[in-house]
Amino acid sequence: MLKDKEKYAEISQNLDDLHLNYEHQPSWEGETVTGEESGNLRVKKMKHPKVRNSERKSVNDLMRLIFNESITISNIPEQAYEYVVNGRPAIEWIIDQYQVKTDKNQALPMTRMILHLKIHAVSWICCFM
């Protein structure tokens, strides 16, 4: 017999709500999106910009994400990287999966999911804080 099954049911319902209604979840208050007004939602490959750390080494700026040539998401909280799926932060999965890729056997580019990714895909991660 499962102890506290009502609590598990409640947690499951809350998680379902996040997954099904992530576009309607509030974004993290400090997050900013610049360039959204361009209407350019086409993603070739998202990436973190590079910055120099205290040792002068080039490292990824995890607080910012270049969505495409028009849009940048800034002030991404550290907590967004704490949500881990299969040993990897979910935000890293999104960066890897939502991009244009070319199949080695085809000349035409293809995508893993969709070309016109909504900005909410990254904001979705911030809902878990």
Rosetta blueprint (number, residue, H / E / L):
1 M L
2 L L
3 K L
4 D L
5 K H
6 E H
7 K H
8 Y H
9 A H
10 E H
11 I H
12 S H
13 Q H
14 N H
15 L H
16 D H
17 D H
18 L H
19 H H
20 L H
21 N L
22 Y H
23 E H
24 H H
25 Q L
26 P L
27 S L
28 W L
29 E L
30 G L
31 E L
32 T E
33 V E
34 T E
35 G L
36 E H
37 E H
38 S H
39 G L
40 N L
41 L L
42 R E
43 V L
44 K L
45 K L
46 M L
47 K E
48 H L
49 P L
50 K E
51 V E
52 R E
53 N L
54 S L
55 E L
56 R L
57 K L
58 S E
59 V E
60 N E
61 D L
62 L L
63 M L
64 R L
65 L E
66 I E
67 F L
68 N L
69 E L
70 S L
71 I L
72 T E
73 I E
74 S E
75 N L
76 I L
77 P L
78 E H
79 Q H
80 A H
81 Y H
82 E L
83 Y L
84 V E
85 V E
86 N L
87 G L
88 R E
89 P E
90 A H
91 I H
92 E H
93 W H
94 I H
95 I H
96 D H
97 Q H
98 Y L
99 Q L
100 V E
101 K E
102 T E
103 D L
104 K L
105 N L
106 Q L
107 A L
108 L L
109 P E
110 M E
111 T E
112 R L
113 M L
114 I L
115 L L
116 H E
117 L L
118 K L
119 I L
120 H H
121 A H
122 V H
123 S H
124 W H
125 I H
126 C H
127 C L
128 F L
129 M L
